[in-house]
Amino acid sequence: MTEETKDFRIRSHVYDGMVRSPNRAMLRATGMQDDNFEKPIVGVISTWAENTPCNIHLHDFGKLAKEGVKSEGAWPVQFGTITVADGIAMGTPGMRFSLPSRDIIADSIEAAISGHNCDALVAIGGCDKNMPGSMIAIANTGIPAIFVYGGTIAPGNLDGKDIDLVSVFEGVGQWNHGDLSAEEVRRIECNACPGPGGCGGMYTANTMASAIEAMGMSLPGSSSHPAESAEKKKDVEEAGRAVVKLLEMGITPKDIMTRKAFENAITVVMALGGSTNAILHLLAIAHAANVELTLDDFNDFQARVPHLADLKPSGQYVFQDLYNVGGVQAVMKYLYQNGYLHGDCLTCTGKTLAENLADAPDLKEGQKVIMPLDKPKREDGPLIILRGNLAPDGAVAKVSGVKVRRHEGPAKVFNSEEDAVNAVLADEVVDGDVVVVRYVGPKGGPGMPEMLSLSSILVGKGQGESVCLLTDGRFSGGTYGLVVGHIAPEAQDGGPIAYLRDGDIVIVDQDTKEITMKVSEEELAKRQAETELPPLYSRGVLGKYAHIVSSSAKGAITDFWRKEND
């Protein structure tokens, strides 16, 4: 280590001499010896868990990262943190804990790393909330850091056709509609998830992995490498080496996570047709990084970035297919060459994005996963921010693959997803309806649960575009169809959605970016006076969350009082 590096290392070597003797006594019991005490300490945190394929392999990845750290002369220390997997929690009361887990993960990583005075951090995550949770922690700790994605799952296969987790959810709707037998649904269930890795389409995990790489906070190419590939193991070990080099160069997250870096991330998410959750998470990460980012920024990029990727849930291919034709780096290179990305952004390699992309592969000749810019899937981006008297602070729609430009119909209002699912299964929802699920926002859920079960059943019943689905909750990255989420203000906060009634006519228009209800201001005021909002949930972690979480329009952050540069 150079003298310059020693000057930069101020965390694990705060005190010299005898003052540190008690600390060293405890560290000796962990295996450290005299020649280790001058080494920088690098925290390696993974979201390993045995109950989900997204994370089950991450414990061994932590060991690989440690080897990389050791090879560069630093001292690695592995920690663990919790995770809540959406695919396991979906459609159950556990789904309310999913989004809160993002902030619990962020806080626990920050506490472990800062409480033990680590000099640098490698964070390893594998699914929807532990990835942005890791990034929020990285921004808050402020020390040199790299994120490593655990990699995408391989597609399942049934009768020669690629399937995945969403195939199972849709199969339930097809069974309810009489198109599949129970045994056929069981065959889909048994073949959908063949091994470890994040959900295989352009769902939230792969969306966030792509965004983090575009931001420069993970190594080039690493977001695309499948979970069980040799390249993925190499990614993890290389991250351990690279973070020590960042420490030597004095490069911290604030040097990488700039406004331009977030613009690159949004551009890649739009081009690949990413999850609506990316908006929620990028807002939260930007807040932690002291970067100004608003919902309106997403509409600016939606207007000028075309949708290029033919990826599930609305397309044909899975993320491993993208890897096979060049991966996210090849897409970024194509976008950069055509003026869509900022090439001068610093990345975790110590090089600029342009320098990294100079060595990146081109998209393979004849590939069909990524459309050319002159023949895109859609000429603008698929993630749209809607506004109107139903969502004055904004709502989020994903319109990739949706042919319907405007929907106008009567509302059928439910105060829980379960009630809405039961109504759909009982054929009480008909073509033309607008199904509304409210009191499921960040405060009202509490926890802003996803509606993948409900949206997939509608698709399975053939009502994915004939019925519009609105909520102040969220949608899975696996959701597609005529759906609008993140309606703000939420019902629990007294937003207009709380005063919507059965039969009210609702308009959703992706061209005008409108979400309105045909209810006069006078009538809304009358209903507001007549409506008593339910009390906030007050028990345990969800009670804490309900009382401190901000609006989804601000990323559902839990430290919204913080001022810039705090």
C-alpha positions in Angstrom: 0.0 0.0 0.0 1.3 3.5 -0.8 1.7 6.4 1.6 -1.1 8.1 -0.3 -3.4 5.2 0.5 -2.5 5.2 4.2 -3.5 8.9 4.3 -6.8 8.0 2.7 -7.5 5.1 5.1 -9.0 6.8 8.1 -11.6 4.3 9.3 -10.0 1.1 10.5 -6.8 2.8 11.6 -8.1 5.8 13.5 -6.0 5.2 16.6 -2.3 4.2 16.8 -0.2 2.5 19.4 -1.5 1.1 22.6 -4.9 2.8 22.3 -5.9 0.2 19.8 -4.6 -2.7 21.9 -8.1 -3.9 23.1 -9.4 -3.8 19.5 -6.4 -5.9 18.3 -7.0 -8.4 21.1 -10.4 -9.2 19.8 -9.3 -9.2 16.1 -6.5 -11.7 17.0 -9.3 -14.1 17.9 -10.6 -13.8 14.3 -7.3 -14.8 12.8 -5.5 -11.4 12.4 -1.8 -11.3 13.2 0.7 -8.5 13.6 1.3 -8.0 9.9 -2.4 -7.8 9.2 -3.2 -4.8 11.4 -1.9 -2.2 8.9 -4.0 -3.6 6.1 -7.2 -1.9 5.1 -10.3 -3.8 6.2 -12.8 -4.6 3.4 -16.3 -5.6 4.3 -17.9 -8.2 2.1 -21.7 -8.4 2.6 -24.0 -10.8 0.8 -27.7 -11.3 1.0 -27.4 -15.1 1.1 -30.5 -17.0 2.1 -31.6 -20.6 1.6 -35.2 -20.0 0.8 -34.9 -18.4 -2.6 -33.0 -19.2 -5.8 -32.1 -15.6 -6.2 -29.8 -15.7 -3.2 -29.1 -19.3 -2.3 -25.7 -19.3 -4.0 -24.4 -16.0 -2.6 -22.6 -17.4 0.4 -20.0 -19.0 -1.7 -19.7 -15.8 -3.8 -18.7 -14.0 -0.6 -15.8 -16.4 -0.2 -14.7 -15.6 -3.8 -14.8 -11.9 -3.2 -12.7 -12.4 -0.1 -10.0 -14.2 -2.1 -9.9 -11.2 -4.5 -9.5 -8.8 -1.6 -6.7 -10.9 -0.1 -4.9 -11.1 -3.4 -4.5 -7.3 -3.3 -3.1 -7.1 0.2 -6.2 -6.1 2.1 -8.1 -7.9 4.9 -11.6 -9.1 4.1 -14.4 -9.6 6.6 -17.6 -11.2 5.5 -21.0 -10.1 7.0 -24.5 -11.2 6.2 -27.8 -9.3 6.0 -31.5 -10.2 5.6 -33.4 -10.5 2.4 -37.1 -10.8 1.5 -37.7 -12.5 -1.9 -40.7 -11.2 -3.8 -41.3 -14.5 -5.6 -41.7 -16.3 -2.2 -43.8 -13.5 -0.6 -46.0 -12.7 -3.6 -49.7 -13.0 -3.0 -49.3 -13.5 0.7 -49.2 -11.2 3.8 -45.4 -11.5 3.6 -45.4 -9.3 0.5 -45.9 -6.3 2.8 -42.4 -6.8 4.1 -40.7 -6.7 0.7 -40.2 -3.0 0.1 -39.5 -2.2 3.7 -36.7 -4.9 3.5 -34.9 -2.6 1.0 -34.4 0.0 3.8 -33.7 -2.6 6.5 -31.0 -4.0 4.3 -29.5 -0.6 3.6 -29.5 0.3 7.3 -28.1 -3.0 8.4 -25.2 -2.8 5.8 -24.4 0.8 6.8 -24.5 -0.1 10.5 -22.2 -3.2 10.1 -19.7 -1.5 7.8 -19.6 1.8 9.7 -19.8 0.2 13.1 -16.7 -1.9 12.3 -14.8 1.0 10.6 -14.4 -0.8 7.3 -12.3 1.0 4.7 -14.2 -0.4 1.6 -17.2 -2.5 0.7 -18.2 -5.3 -1.7 -21.9 -5.8 -1.6 -23.4 -9.0 -3.3 -27.1 -9.1 -4.0 -29.4 -11.3 -6.0 -33.0 -10.0 -6.1 -35.3 -7.1 -6.2 -34.9 -5.3 -2.9 -31.5 -6.3 -1.7 -29.9 -4.7 -4.8 -31.2 -1.2 -4.3 -30.8 -1.7 -0.6 -27.1 -2.4 -1.1 -26.8 0.7 -3.3 -28.5 2.9 -0.8 -26.0 1.6 1.8 -23.1 2.2 -0.5 -24.1 5.8 -1.0 -24.6 6.4 2.7 -21.3 4.8 3.9 -19.4 6.8 1.3 -16.4 4.5 1.3 -15.0 2.9 -1.9 -17.4 0.2 -2.9 -18.5 -2.1 -5.7 -21.8 -4.0 -6.2 -21.9 -7.5 -7.5 -25.1 -9.1 -9.0 -25.6 -12.8 -8.2 -26.7 -13.3 -11.8 -29.8 -14.3 -13.7 -31.4 -17.7 -13.4 -31.4 -20.0 -16.5 -34.8 -20.3 -18.2 -37.0 -23.3 -17.3 -38.0 -25.5 -20.2 -41.3 -27.4 -20.8 -42.0 -29.2 -24.0 -39.2 -27.4 -25.7 -40.4 -23.9 -24.7 -38.7 -21.5 -22.3 -40.7 -20.7 -19.2 -40.1 -18.9 -15.9 -41.8 -17.9 -12.7 -44.3 -15.6 -14.4 -45.4 -18.5 -16.5 -46.7 -20.1 -13.3 -48.7 -17.0 -12.2 -50.2 -16.8 -15.7 -51.0 -20.5 -15.6 -53.3 -20.0 -12.6 -55.3 -17.5 -14.7 -55.4 -19.9 -17.6 -56.6 -22.6 -15.3 -59.3 -20.4 -13.9 -60.4 -19.6 -17.5 -60.5 -23.3 -18.3 -57.6 -23.2 -20.7 -55.2 -25.4 -18.6 -55.8 -28.3 -16.3 -54.5 -28.4 -12.7 -52.0 -31.0 -13.8 -50.7 -28.8 -16.6 -50.2 -25.9 -14.2 -48.3 -28.3 -11.9 -46.0 -29.2 -14.8 -45.3 -25.5 -15.3 -44.6 -25.1 -11.6 -42.2 -28.0 -11.5 -40.1 -26.8 -14.5 -40.1 -23.0 -14.2 -37.1 -22.5 -11.9 -34.3 -24.9 -12.6 -31.6 -23.5 -10.3 -30.1 -20.4 -8.6 -30.3 -16.9 -9.9 -32.6 -13.9 -10.2 -35.9 -14.1 -12.1 -35.0 -14.6 -15.7 -36.8 -11.9 -17.7 -36.3 -8.2 -17.8 -37.9 -8.1 -14.4 -36.7 -6.0 -11.4 -33.5 -7.9 -10.5 -32.1 -7.9 -14.0 -33.4 -4.3 -14.5 -31.5 -3.1 -11.4 -28.4 -5.1 -12.3 -28.4 -3.4 -15.7 -29.0 0.1 -14.1 -26.2 -0.4 -11.6 -23.7 -1.4 -14.3 -24.8 1.5 -16.4 -24.2 3.8 -13.4 -20.7 2.5 -13.2 -21.0 0.8 -9.8 -20.5 -2.8 -11.0 -17.8 -4.2 -13.2 -18.3 -4.2 -17.0 -20.3 -7.1 -18.2 -21.2 -8.4 -14.8 -24.9 -7.7 -14.9 -25.4 -10.1 -17.8 -23.4 -13.1 -16.6 -25.7 -15.9 -15.6 -25.7 -17.1 -12.0 -24.1 -20.5 -12.7 -21.5 -19.3 -15.3 -17.8 -19.3 -15.0 -17.9 -15.6 -15.9 -20.0 -14.9 -12.8 -17.5 -16.5 -10.4 -14.8 -14.4 -12.1 -16.9 -11.2 -11.6 -17.1 -11.8 -7.9 -13.4 -12.4 -7.4 -12.5 -9.5 -9.6 -14.8 -7.2 -7.6 -12.7 -8.0 -4.5 -9.6 -6.9 -6.3 -11.1 -3.9 -7.9 -12.5 -2.4 -4.7 -9.0 -2.4 -3.2 -7.7 -0.5 -6.2 -10.5 2.0 -5.8 -9.3 2.4 -2.2 -5.8 3.0 -3.5 -7.0 5.6 -6.0 -9.2 7.3 -3.4 -12.3 6.9 -5.6 -15.6 6.9 -3.6 -19.2 6.4 -4.7 -19.8 10.1 -4.8 -17.2 10.3 -7.6 -19.2 7.7 -9.6 -22.8 8.2 -8.7 -23.3 11.5 -10.4 -26.3 13.0 -12.1 -24.9 11.9 -15.5 -24.5 8.4 -14.1 -28.1 8.2 -13.2 -29.1 9.5 -16.6 -27.1 6.6 -18.1 -29.0 4.2 -15.8 -32.4 5.6 -16.8 -31.4 5.4 -20.5 -30.5 1.7 -20.3 -33.6 0.9 -18.3 -35.8 2.6 -21.0 -34.0 0.9 -23.9 -34.2 -2.6 -22.3 -37.9 -2.2 -21.2 -37.2 -2.5 -17.5 -39.4 -2.8 -14.4 -41.5 0.0 -13.0 -39.7 -0.7 -9.7 -36.6 0.9 -11.2 -38.2 4.3 -10.9 -38.9 3.8 -7.2 -35.4 2.5 -6.5 -33.4 5.0 -8.6 -35.2 7.8 -6.9 -34.2 6.3 -3.5 -30.6 5.7 -4.5 -30.3 9.2 -5.9 -31.6 10.6 -2.7 -29.0 8.7 -0.7 -26.3 9.9 -3.2 -27.4 13.5 -2.9 -28.3 13.6 -6.6 -31.4 15.5 -7.6 -33.8 13.2 -9.5 -37.6 13.5 -9.9 -40.4 11.7 -11.6 -40.4 14.3 -14.3 -36.9 13.3 -15.3 -38.1 9.9 -16.2 -40.7 11.3 -18.6 -37.9 13.4 -20.2 -36.0 10.2 -21.0 -39.1 8.3 -21.9 -39.7 10.8 -24.7 -36.3 10.4 -26.3 -35.1 6.9 -25.6 -36.6 4.1 -27.7 -37.5 0.7 -26.4 -35.2 -1.8 -28.2 -35.3 -5.1 -26.2 -37.6 -7.9 -27.1 -37.4 -9.3 -23.6 -40.0 -10.9 -21.2 -42.5 -10.1 -19.8 -43.9 -8.4 -22.9 -41.3 -9.8 -25.3 -40.0 -13.2 -26.4 -36.6 -13.6 -24.9 -35.1 -14.0 -21.4 -32.0 -12.3 -20.0 -29.7 -15.2 -20.7 -30.6 -14.7 -24.4 -29.3 -11.1 -24.1 -26.1 -12.5 -22.5 -25.7 -14.8 -25.5 -25.8 -12.0 -28.0 -23.4 -9.6 -26.2 -25.1 -8.6 -23.0 -25.7 -5.3 -21.4 -22.3 -4.0 -22.4 -23.0 -4.6 -26.0 -26.3 -2.7 -25.7 -24.5 0.2 -23.9 -21.9 0.3 -26.5 -24.6 0.6 -29.2 -26.3 3.3 -27.3 -23.1 5.2 -26.6 -22.0 5.0 -30.3 -25.4 6.6 -31.2 -25.2 9.4 -28.6 -27.5 8.2 -25.9 -25.0 7.7 -23.0 -22.5 10.0 -21.3 -19.1 8.5 -22.0 -17.1 10.7 -19.6 -18.6 9.2 -16.4 -16.1 7.6 -14.0 -16.8 4.0 -13.2 -15.6 1.5 -10.5 -12.8 0.3 -12.8 -11.2 3.7 -12.4 -11.8 4.3 -16.1 -14.5 6.2 -17.8 -17.6 4.5 -19.3 -16.2 5.3 -22.8 -12.9 3.6 -22.0 -14.7 0.6 -20.7 -16.9 0.3 -23.7 -14.0 0.5 -26.1 -13.2 -3.1 -25.1 -16.9 -4.2 -25.0 -18.3 -6.6 -27.5 -20.6 -5.6 -30.3 -24.0 -7.1 -30.6 -23.8 -10.3 -32.5 -24.7 -10.2 -36.2 -28.2 -11.4 -36.9 -29.4 -11.4 -33.3 -33.0 -10.7 -32.7 -33.1 -9.8 -29.0 -32.2 -6.1 -29.5 -33.9 -4.2 -32.2 -32.0 -1.6 -34.3 -32.6 2.1 -33.5 -34.3 2.6 -36.9 -36.8 -0.2 -36.2 -37.3 -0.2 -32.4 -40.0 -2.1 -30.5 -41.3 1.3 -29.6 -40.1 4.7 -30.7 -40.1 6.1 -27.1 -39.6 4.5 -23.7 -42.1 2.1 -22.1 -42.1 3.6 -18.6 -44.5 6.6 -18.4 -45.3 8.9 -15.6 -49.0 9.8 -15.6 -50.7 12.7 -13.9 -54.3 13.9 -13.4 -56.9 14.4 -10.7 -56.6 10.7 -9.7 -52.8 11.0 -9.2 -51.8 14.7 -8.8 -48.2 13.6 -7.6 -47.8 11.1 -10.4 -48.3 7.4 -11.2 -46.2 4.9 -13.2 -47.3 2.8 -16.2 -45.3 0.3 -18.1 -46.7 0.1 -21.6 -44.3 -2.2 -23.4 -46.3 -4.5 -25.7 -49.5 -2.8 -24.8 -51.6 -1.9 -27.9 -54.3 0.0 -26.1 -53.4 3.7 -26.1 -56.5 4.9 -24.1 -58.9 3.2 -21.8 -62.0 4.7 -20.4 -64.3 2.7 -18.2 -66.1 2.2 -14.9 -64.2 1.7 -11.7 -64.5 -1.4 -9.5 -62.8 -0.5 -6.3 -61.2 -2.8 -3.8 -59.4 -2.2 -0.5 -57.2 -5.3 -0.8 -55.6 -7.4 -3.5 -57.3 -10.5 -2.1 -60.8 -9.0 -2.7 -59.8 -8.0 -6.2 -58.4 -11.5 -7.0 -61.6 -13.2 -5.7 -63.7 -10.9 -7.9 -61.7 -11.6 -11.0 -61.8 -15.4 -10.3 -65.5 -15.2 -9.9 -65.9 -13.5 -13.3 -67.2 -10.3 -11.6 -64.7 -8.2 -13.6 -65.7 -7.7 -17.2 -64.0 -6.2 -20.3 -63.9 -2.5 -20.1 -63.7 -2.3 -16.3 -61.1 -0.4 -14.3 -60.0 -2.5 -11.3 -58.7 -0.3 -8.5 -56.8 -1.7 -5.5 -56.1 1.0 -2.9 -54.9 1.3 0.7 -51.8 -0.7 -0.4 -49.3 2.1 -0.8 -46.1 2.6 1.3 -48.1 3.7 4.4 -51.4 2.0 3.7 -50.1 -1.6 2.9 -48.0 -1.0 4.9 -45.2 -1.8 2.6 -46.6 -1.2 -0.9 -47.1 -4.8 -1.9 -46.8 -6.0 -5.6 -49.8 -7.2 -7.5 -48.3 -9.9 -9.7 -50.9 -12.5 -8.8 -53.7 -10.2 -9.8 -52.2 -8.9 -13.0 -51.1 -12.3 -14.1 -54.5 -13.8 -13.5 -56.0 -11.1 -15.7 -53.5 -11.9 -18.4 -54.2 -15.6 -18.1 -57.9 -15.0 -18.4 -57.3 -13.0 -21.6 -58.1 -9.6 -19.9 -54.6 -8.2 -19.8 -55.6 -5.3 -22.1 -59.4 -5.2 -21.9 -59.3 -4.5 -18.2 -57.3 -1.7 -16.7 -55.7 -2.3 -13.3 -54.8 0.7 -11.1 -53.2 0.7 -7.6 -51.3 2.9 -5.1 -49.3 -0.3 -4.6 -46.6 -1.7 -6.9 -46.3 -4.2 -9.7 -43.7 -6.9 -10.2 -41.1 -6.5 -12.9 -42.9 -9.6 -14.3 -46.2 -7.7 -14.8 -47.4 -6.6 -18.1 -50.7 -5.5 -19.5 -52.8 -2.3 -19.0 -51.6 -1.5 -15.5 -50.8 1.6 -13.5 -49.1 1.7 -10.1 -47.5 4.0 -7.6 -50.5 6.3 -7.6 -49.6 9.3 -5.4 -50.7 10.6 -3.0 -51.8 7.1 -1.8 -55.2 6.5 -0.3 -53.8 6.3 3.2 -52.4 9.8 2.8 -55.8 11.1 1.7 -55.0 11.0 -2.0 -57.9 11.3 -4.5 -57.9 7.5 -5.0 -59.4 7.2 -1.5 -62.5 8.9 -2.7 -63.0 6.9 -5.9 -66.3 4.9 -6.0 -67.6 2.0 -7.9 -69.0 3.2 -11.3 -66.9 6.3 -11.5 -65.5 6.7 -15.0 -61.7 6.6 -15.1 -59.5 7.6 -18.1 -56.0 6.3 -18.7 -54.2 7.7 -21.8 -50.6 6.9 -22.5 -50.4 9.6 -25.3 -51.5 12.5 -23.1 -49.9 10.9 -20.0 -53.3 11.3 -18.3 -54.9 9.5 -15.4 -58.2 11.1 -14.4 -61.6 10.3 -13.0 -64.8 12.0 -14.2 -65.7 13.3 -10.7 -66.1 17.1 -10.1 -64.0 18.9 -7.6 -67.2 19.7 -5.6 -68.1 16.0 -5.4 -64.6 15.0 -4.4 -64.7 17.6 -1.6 -68.0 16.2 -0.4 -66.6 12.6 -0.4 -63.5 13.7 1.4 -65.5 15.2 4.2 -67.5 12.0 4.4 -64.5 9.6 4.4 -62.7 8.5 7.5 -59.3 7.2 6.7 -58.2 4.1 8.6 -55.5 4.5 11.3 -51.9 3.8 10.4 -50.7 0.3 11.2 -48.7 0.5 14.4 -47.1 -2.8 15.2 -43.6 -4.0 14.7 -41.4 -3.2 11.8 -44.4 -2.4 9.5 -45.7 0.0 12.0 -42.3 1.8 12.1 -42.2 1.9 8.3 -45.8 3.2 8.0 -45.0 6.1 10.2 -41.7 7.2 8.6 -42.0 6.3 4.9 -42.4 9.0 2.2 -44.6 9.0 -0.8 -43.8 6.6 -3.7 -43.4 9.8 -5.8 -40.2 10.4 -3.8 -39.0 6.8 -3.9 -40.7 5.6 -0.7 -37.6 6.7 1.2 -37.3 6.6 5.0 -35.0 9.6 5.6 -36.9 12.2 3.6 -36.0 15.0 6.1 -32.4 14.9 5.1 -31.1 18.0 3.3 -28.7 18.1 0.4 -25.0 17.4 1.4 -26.0 16.2 4.9 
